[in-house]
Amino acid sequence: MKWLRWIATAALLQVAPAVAQTAMPAQDFAARAAVASMVGIESATLALHKTGSPEIKSFAHRLANVHGVAGSGLRQILARRSDIALPQRPEGRHLDQLRDLAAMQGPEFERAYVAAQRAAQAETLALVTTYKDSGTDPELRAFAEETLPTLQELNEKAQALPMPPQ
């Protein structure tokens, strides 16, 4: 049943606007990007331990690598600054999703993971694209522009993941 909640959440994320059309403050972008990286790494770790699917394992390896590099790059930029603080861990819906995933096994886990990654990667891509186009901080806009091609590729791989049968 939990995987149904995951699919419903994923569907809502796909149709709901991921980011506002107005300029996003640098603090908001940095916090959302940092959480996306943390959740990506944590969910990839779960997938590597819980799935037998070669496609999901391959995607999870790539996911952990991409978000590890992106998160590190973001932290390096912000380490020189005192005007933006990053969250220490995911909270709210992200933490709930990670807990739900951790409690699942087998095909239920795989279905929930694929649905969650399809939604999460689309949401992250929208966030970074929007900030690249209309962000308020030049250094973070450059980070978004540099990161965007890799996130586009990751989103394509997420959308192409096969949905495990019920």
C-alpha positions as CSV (number, residue, x, y, z in Angstrom):
1,M,0.0,0.0,0.0
2,K,2.8,2.4,0.7
3,W,4.0,2.2,-2.9
4,L,0.5,3.6,-3.9
5,R,1.2,6.6,-1.7
6,W,4.6,7.0,-3.4
7,I,3.0,6.8,-6.9
8,A,0.4,9.4,-5.9
9,T,3.0,11.7,-4.5
10,A,5.1,11.2,-7.6
11,A,2.1,12.0,-9.8
12,L,1.4,15.2,-7.8
13,L,5.0,16.3,-8.1
14,Q,4.9,15.8,-11.9
15,V,1.8,18.0,-12.4
16,A,2.4,20.5,-9.6
17,P,4.7,23.4,-10.5
18,A,8.1,22.6,-9.1
19,V,9.2,26.1,-8.7
20,A,7.6,29.5,-8.9
21,Q,8.0,31.6,-12.0
22,T,9.3,34.6,-10.1
23,A,13.0,34.9,-9.1
24,M,13.9,32.5,-6.4
25,P,16.0,33.8,-3.5
26,A,19.5,32.2,-3.3
27,Q,18.8,30.7,0.2
28,D,15.7,28.9,-1.1
29,F,17.6,27.5,-4.1
30,A,20.6,26.4,-2.1
31,A,18.4,24.7,0.6
32,R,16.3,22.9,-2.0
33,A,19.3,21.8,-4.1
34,A,21.1,20.6,-0.9
35,V,18.1,18.5,0.1
36,A,17.7,17.1,-3.4
37,S,21.3,15.9,-3.2
38,M,20.9,14.4,0.3
39,V,17.8,12.6,-0.7
40,G,19.3,11.4,-3.9
41,I,22.3,9.9,-2.1
42,E,20.2,8.4,0.7
43,S,17.7,6.8,-1.7
44,A,20.5,5.5,-3.9
45,T,22.1,3.8,-0.9
46,L,18.7,2.2,-0.1
47,A,18.4,1.0,-3.7
48,L,21.8,-0.5,-3.8
49,H,21.0,-2.6,-0.7
50,K,17.4,-3.5,-1.5
51,T,17.1,-4.2,-5.2
52,G,18.2,-7.0,-7.4
53,S,17.4,-5.1,-10.6
54,P,20.5,-4.3,-12.6
55,E,18.8,-1.3,-14.2
56,I,17.9,0.2,-10.8
57,K,21.4,-0.6,-9.4
58,S,23.1,1.1,-12.3
59,F,20.8,4.1,-11.9
60,A,21.4,4.3,-8.2
61,H,25.2,4.3,-8.7
62,R,24.9,7.2,-11.2
63,L,22.4,9.0,-8.9
64,A,24.7,8.8,-5.9
65,N,27.7,10.0,-8.0
66,V,25.8,12.9,-9.6
67,H,24.3,14.1,-6.3
68,G,27.5,13.6,-4.4
69,V,29.4,15.8,-6.9
70,A,26.6,18.4,-7.0
71,G,26.3,18.6,-3.2
72,S,30.0,18.9,-2.8
73,G,30.1,21.7,-5.4
74,L,27.3,23.6,-3.7
75,R,29.0,23.2,-0.3
76,Q,32.3,24.5,-1.7
77,I,30.6,27.6,-3.1
78,L,28.8,28.3,0.2
79,A,31.7,27.6,2.4
80,R,33.2,30.9,1.4
81,R,30.0,32.8,2.4
82,S,28.1,33.5,5.5
83,D,24.8,34.6,3.9
84,I,23.4,31.2,3.1
85,A,23.0,28.2,5.5
86,L,22.3,24.7,4.2
87,P,20.1,22.2,6.0
88,Q,21.8,19.4,7.8
89,R,19.4,16.7,6.8
90,P,16.2,16.2,4.9
91,E,13.0,16.9,6.7
92,G,9.2,16.7,6.2
93,R,8.0,14.9,3.2
94,H,11.6,13.9,2.1
95,L,12.3,12.3,5.4
96,D,8.9,10.5,5.3
97,Q,9.6,9.2,1.8
98,L,13.0,7.9,2.8
99,R,11.5,6.2,5.9
100,D,8.8,4.6,3.8
101,L,11.3,3.4,1.2
102,A,13.5,1.9,4.0
103,A,10.5,-0.1,5.3
104,M,9.7,-1.6,1.8
105,Q,11.1,-4.8,0.3
106,G,11.2,-6.5,-3.1
107,P,8.9,-5.4,-5.9
108,E,7.1,-3.0,-3.6
109,F,10.4,-1.2,-3.0
110,E,11.3,-1.2,-6.6
111,R,8.0,0.3,-7.8
112,A,8.1,3.0,-5.1
113,Y,11.7,3.8,-5.9
114,V,11.2,4.1,-9.6
115,A,8.1,6.3,-9.2
116,A,9.9,8.5,-6.6
117,Q,13.0,8.9,-8.8
118,R,11.0,9.8,-11.9
119,A,9.3,12.5,-9.9
120,A,12.4,13.7,-7.9
121,Q,14.6,14.0,-10.9
122,A,12.0,15.9,-12.9
123,E,11.5,18.2,-9.9
124,T,15.3,18.8,-9.4
125,L,15.7,19.5,-13.1
126,A,12.9,22.1,-13.0
127,L,14.5,23.7,-9.9
128,V,17.9,24.0,-11.4
129,T,16.6,25.1,-14.8
130,T,14.5,27.8,-13.3
131,Y,17.4,29.1,-11.1
132,K,19.7,29.1,-14.1
133,D,17.3,31.3,-16.0
134,S,16.1,33.6,-13.2
135,G,18.1,33.1,-10.1
136,T,19.2,36.1,-8.0
137,D,22.8,35.0,-7.2
138,P,25.4,35.0,-10.0
139,E,27.6,32.3,-8.4
140,L,24.7,30.0,-7.8
141,R,23.4,30.6,-11.3
142,A,26.7,29.5,-12.7
143,F,26.6,26.4,-10.5
144,A,23.1,25.7,-11.9
145,E,24.2,26.2,-15.5
146,E,27.2,23.9,-14.9
147,T,25.2,21.2,-13.2
148,L,22.2,21.3,-15.6
149,P,23.5,18.9,-18.4
150,T,24.2,16.2,-15.9
151,L,20.9,16.6,-14.3
152,Q,19.2,16.4,-17.7
153,E,20.9,13.2,-18.4
154,L,20.0,11.8,-15.0
155,N,16.3,12.8,-15.5
156,E,16.3,11.0,-18.8
157,K,17.7,7.8,-17.2
158,A,15.1,8.1,-14.4
159,Q,12.2,8.4,-16.8
160,A,13.5,5.4,-18.8
161,L,13.7,3.1,-15.7
162,P,11.3,0.2,-16.2
163,M,8.5,0.0,-13.7
164,P,8.6,-3.4,-12.0
165,P,5.4,-5.5,-12.4
166,Q,2.9,-5.7,-9.6
